[in-house]
Structures are given as structure tokens and as C-alpha cells.
Amino acid sequence: MNVRKVMLARAAAAAIAVAAAFLPGAIATAQKIDMNVVDQPGYVPTPEENQLNGAYERQEVFFRTAEPPGTIIIDSKNRFLYLVQPNNRAVRYGIGVGRDGFQWQGVEKISRKQEWPDWRPPPEMIERQPYLPRFMAGGPGNPMGPRAMYLGKTVYRIHGTNQPQTIGHAVSSGCFRLVDDDIIDLYGRVAVGTKVIIKQAVEL
């Protein structure tokens, strides 16, 4: 593994997160950066690495929608997940999304919830990174993070990550990833059966 490349990617992601809070267009700039990261099974990020700042930090925001409170709406283009609240509000989470060729949209429901899920890399991921284990039990350092919510009968999930530097980027094989504290928070707020709307872009 190229440790220098991983460290540079983390530094770039941190700088982008800070800039996004102050500079117009910083989020759009972040989306154009190819992180070229590799999965790191077994790596346990520090609490400091898991702390997001700026636009991708979990926060309550104005959000107008006809969907009822409790609905999850994913904005893939801008890398946000919204949990709809009453009175035109939502809890907004920064997320990582599918890389080019693995982005999708549609309507699903959370079909299952799992604490400390096991990880089985999909064939597409194995093809790109043949050195990956075919199975990893749930626990710290697992790329699925501490919680996962499965979307209908698809292979896709909303889950945690042991690579917090990838939040705000398109790097996954189609799943949506959040930092540990955020996925634990979201997991505790929603139930099996929750409606999930995946869009390429959300109009506020």
C-alpha cells in the first residue's frame, strides 16, 4: 500500500472540508478531485480523523420537501444525505457516494439494519483490488463501519467507513458511506421500512 498516497489524500480531503465552509464553489471543486484511494481493511481511524468540519459536518438545515418526516433523501451530486424533519427542516449528513459507473438513483426502503456488519467485497471491487480479503468479520477497522442499513433487495447499503477522508467524494461501488458518529446517529433515528429516495441532484 502506498502510505504516502493515502496520507496525501487525507490531507487534501481535510483542506477541502475546511474550504467548503467558507469558499463559494468549494464543494464543486472537491467533486472534481480524483482521490484514487484504495480500501484499507483493518485500518482504525483516530477520533480526530472521524471529526468532520464545514459543509460535511452533521447539522440541521432548511429543507423543503413534500416527503413526510423520517424520509431519507440522498443527493449524490452534492454528497449529502438528508433525514427529513418537521417544519421544513432536515438533518444533513456528509456522505461518500459511488464512483463513476457505480452511481444510481431510485426509491427503496430500508429492509434490514445491522450493528457491526461483516464485509464481503463485491466482485467489481475484487476486480479492481484483487488483494482484498473475500470476507472480514464486523468490528473496528471493518470498511463497513459500526452500522449498516440495507436498501431493499439491492446489494447497496448506507453504512459507516474506516476511511473518513473519502466523505464528500465518489469512491464507492454504489453504497453510501458516513463517518462512524454519523452512521450511529442516523441508525438510531430510522427504522426498518424507512423510505429512501436516491437522486443525482436535489432541488431545495
N, C-alpha and C positions, 0 to 999 in steps of 0.2 A: 504494500500500500504506500502511496506517495504521501507521506505525512506533511511535507511542505505544502502540497497542493490543497490538502484538507484544511490546514491552518490558514492559508490564504483565502480560501472560500469562506471560512468563518469570519475572518476579518472584514471581507467585502460585504457579507450579509449584515454584520453589525453596523457598519458605516451607512449602509442603505437604510436600515431601520431608523437610525437617528435622523438621517436627512429627510426621510419621508414625513417626519413630524413638522418640518419647517420649510421645505423647498417645494414649490409647485412642480408637478410632473415627476417627482422623485420615484413614485410608485411605478409609473410607466417605464422609467429608466431601469428600475430593478427587474422588470419583466423581460427586458431585452438581454440581460446578462446570462450567459450560459455558464452555470456553475460547474458543470462536468463533474459532479460528485459521484462517489461510489458508496454503496451501502457499507455500514460498519457494524455488523453483528457483534455484540459483546461490548461495544463502547458505551460507557455510562457518562453522560454529560454532567457537568457541575451545575449547582444551583444558579450560578451566575450566567452560564450559557443558556439555561432554560428561562431566563428572565427576558421577556420581550419589551421593547420600548417603542415609542412613536405610534405610527398608524396601526401596526400589527398587535399592539398590546390589547388585551381584552378590555372592552369598555361598552357602556350603554350609549346608544346613538339614536338620533331621529331616524325613523324608518317607516314610510307609508306603504301599506300593502292591504289588499283585500283578504289575505290569508289570515286565519284565526291565530291568536296567541298559542305558542307551543310549536308552531310550524318551523322547520329548518329550511332556510333558503341559502343556497351556495352560489356565490358569484365567482366563477372560475377566473374570469379575466382579471379582476382586481384582487383575487386571493383573499376573499373574505367569506366567512360563514356567519349568517345571521340567525339568531333564535328570536322569533317574533314575540314581543311583549305587548301588553295592552297600551292604549293611548298613543299609537304611532311611535312606539319605541321598539328597540331590539337590542339584544346583547350581541356585540360583534366580536368575532374571533379572527385572528390572522391564521391563514392556513397555507399549506403546500398542496399543489394540485398535480394532475397528470401532465407529463411531458408531451411534446408534440407527437401526435399519433395515438395518444392514450387519453385524450380529453373527450368527454362525452356530456350529454345532457338528457334530462328526463325527469320523471316523477317516480319515487319509490317510497317505501315505508321501512322503518327500522324493524327488521324481522327477528333480530337477536342481539343481546348485549352480553359482553364477556369481560370479566376482570382478568388482567394479566394473560392475554390471549397467546396461544402458540403462534409461531410464524412458519409458514410454508411458502417460500418464494414462488411466484407463478412462473410458468415456462418462459415467458418473454424476458423476465428478469434473469433467469438462469442462463438464457442465451447470451445476454449482454455481459453477465458476470458469472462465468462458469465455476468460479472458485467458491461461490456461496454455499453454505450448508443447505441441504434439502429440507431440514427441519430444525427448529430451535424452540425449546420449551419457553413458556412465558416467564418473565422476570426482568429485573434490571438489566439493561443492555440489549433487550429484545427490540428490533426495529418497529414492532407494533406498539410499543409503549405500554402503559399500565391499563389502558381500557380500549375496547373496540366496539363499534356498533355496526352491524351488518346490514347492507342495503338490499332488501327484497331477496330475490333468488340470484342476484348477480354475484360476481366474485369481488365486488368492491365494498370498501368499508370506510367509515370515519374512525380514525384511530390516532394513537399517540405516535411519538417518534423519538428515537435516540439521536437525531440529527437536527437540533433546533435551528441550526443555521440555514436550513432549507425552507423555513417558513417564509412565504412571500414569493416562492419560486415554483416553476413547473419541473418537477423532477421524478414524480412517482410513476407507477404503472397503471394509474387510474384511480387510486384511492385518494382520500383527503386526510391530511395529517395535521395535527395540532401538537403544541408543546404539552408536556406532562400535566402541568397545573390546569391548563385549559381543557384538555380532554377529560380530566377527572371532574372539573366543574360542569361541563356540558353533559357528561354521562349521568351526573346526579340530578339534572334538571329535566331529562326527557325519558320517555317510557317506550317500551316495545309498541309498535303501531304508529309512532310519530311519523307524520308526513314529511318527506324530504324532497325539495324541488332543486334540481341541479340546472343552472343556467350558465351560458357563456358570459353573459353580462346582465347586470341588474340595474334597472332604471329606478332611481329613488324619487 
